């Protein structure tokens, strides 16, 4: 029995993820207020939104719980 493995290439677009996080935050919350909800400092929210840092799995789960958006959508823009 032979098993073949294909290389899967995935490109992570941190700026696009940041735009979707900004969309989740909306216009009613400041970065500081959103950070309080996610238990993060404002500076980290800014890094996410600018595409300078990738959210951890824990933060992705918090974003999902807060927004009702899927993790797939947060990461790729696909799905709900």
C-alpha positions, 0 to 999 in steps of 0.5 A: 500500500502506497500513501502519497502526500501532496504539498498544500500551499496556504497563504495567510493574508494578515491584512485581510484577516485584520479587515475582517476583525475590524468589521467584527468590531464595528463602528460602535466599539473602540479598539480599547472597548473591543480589547476589554471584551476579548481580554486584550490590550488595545495595542494588540487589537491594533496589531491584528487590524493592521495585519501585523500579527495573527490572532491565536486560536483562543482569540479566533474562538472569542471572535467567533463567539462575539460575532457569530462568524465562522473561523473560516470566514475570519481567516479566509473570508469564505463561509458565514 
